[in-house]
Amino acid sequence: MQKLLVYQSLWAMERRRPDGLEWTLPEKLEMIRGAGFDGAGVRFFDYKYAKEVTSFLRAHAMTWQAQCYPKTVDDLKPIIEHVKELGADHINLQPDVRPYRVEDCIPYIEGWRRLAHDARVPPISGEPVTTLAVPSLFMLTVAAFVLVA
């Protein structure tokens, strides 16, 4: 059975005010919980940060996606290791690359698919994470190249 989960990205809660005033991480997490979100989008390149956030979410029966911004195929490897330990509903891979032609995209897509397939990451839901959500313009160009391993 399908279930729609609505997440709030922690990145989107950065205020970036000129005076430097920011909400604390605990404030952000309580705001997300209080607003009724199912969970949060969590940047996973910072292990300590990801561990703190996922501990809160887990304690409150919430879920999360692992967000990452790799510049190379290998940049995904540490993210997968973090997901193996901390769990995730899925990996939201947002490439930090700028290929100009579709054929330049293929090595990235194939590499990330291979890593996802080989990792067989056990998520918090119990099913292996082999899905990479990749909301990038160059990925949309080759949308027929499915990212589910």
C-alpha positions, 0 to 999 in steps of 0.5 A: 500500500502506498503512503504519502509522507510529507517532509520539511527540509531542514535546509529550507529552514535556514533563515539567512537573516542579515543579523545572523539570527537563526533558529537552533536545531532543536527549535527547528525540529520541534517546529517540524514536529509541531506542524505535523510533518511526517519527517524531515529532509536531512543532509547526510554529508555531516555525520554528527548532524545527521545522527543528532537529527535522526535521533530526534526524529526516531524518538518522535516516531518520524521518518527522514530522507537522506539528502546529499549533493555529490560532485562525483559518483564516489561522493555518494559512498560515505552517504551510503555508509551513514544511511547504513547506520542511521537509516533513511526512507530514501536517498535524495541525491541532488547532483552538484554537477553541470553536464551540458549533454545527455551523454555526459549524464550517463556515467553519473546515473549509472555510477549512482545506480550501481552504488545504490544497488550494491549497497542494499541499505536497510532503511527505517521502513524495513525494505532496502533503500535502492531508490535515489530521488534525483531532482536535477534538470539534467536528470529530468532530461534522461528521465527514462533512465529509471533510478530504481535499481 
